[in-house]
Structure formats: structure tokens, C-alpha cells
Amino acid sequence: MKTMKKYRLLFQLYIQIIWIRYQEQNKSDEGIEQNQHY
């Protein structure tokens, strides 16, 4: 049971990292600059 929770947390972190990198790749330099203004 405990090991399952650990794997779930690692799996969620893994997805979050991939999602963030995926979004960053899709963003253009202009989009990143606009986000920094907020």
C-alpha cells in the first residue's frame, strides 16, 4: 500500500515535469516575455 502511494507521487511529478517542458517548448520567445510582465 505505501509503495503504491510513493509510485503515485513520483508518477504525478513525472507528468508535471513533462507537461511544463511541453508547454515551454510550445511557447515562443514573445510569449515568455509577456508572461514575465505579469
C-alpha positions as CSV (number, residue, x, y, z in Angstrom):
1,M,0.0,0.0,0.0
2,K,2.7,2.5,1.0
3,T,4.8,1.7,-2.1
4,M,1.7,2.4,-4.3
5,K,1.4,5.9,-2.8
6,K,5.1,6.5,-3.5
7,Y,4.8,5.4,-7.1
8,R,1.7,7.6,-7.5
9,L,3.6,10.7,-6.2
10,L,6.5,10.0,-8.5
11,F,4.2,9.4,-11.4
12,Q,2.4,12.8,-10.8
13,L,5.7,14.6,-10.5
14,Y,6.9,13.0,-13.7
15,I,3.8,14.1,-15.6
16,Q,4.0,17.6,-14.2
17,I,7.7,18.0,-15.4
18,I,6.8,16.7,-18.8
19,W,3.8,19.0,-19.0
20,I,5.8,22.1,-18.0
21,R,8.6,21.3,-20.6
22,Y,5.9,20.6,-23.2
23,Q,4.3,24.0,-22.6
24,E,7.7,25.8,-22.6
25,Q,8.6,24.3,-26.0
26,N,5.3,25.4,-27.5
27,K,5.8,29.0,-26.2
28,S,7.6,31.4,-28.4
29,D,10.1,34.0,-27.1
30,E,7.5,36.7,-27.3
31,G,5.0,34.7,-25.2
32,I,7.7,34.1,-22.4
33,E,8.5,37.9,-22.3
34,Q,4.8,38.7,-22.0
35,N,4.4,36.2,-19.1
36,Q,7.3,37.8,-17.2
37,H,5.5,41.2,-17.2
38,Y,2.7,39.8,-15.0
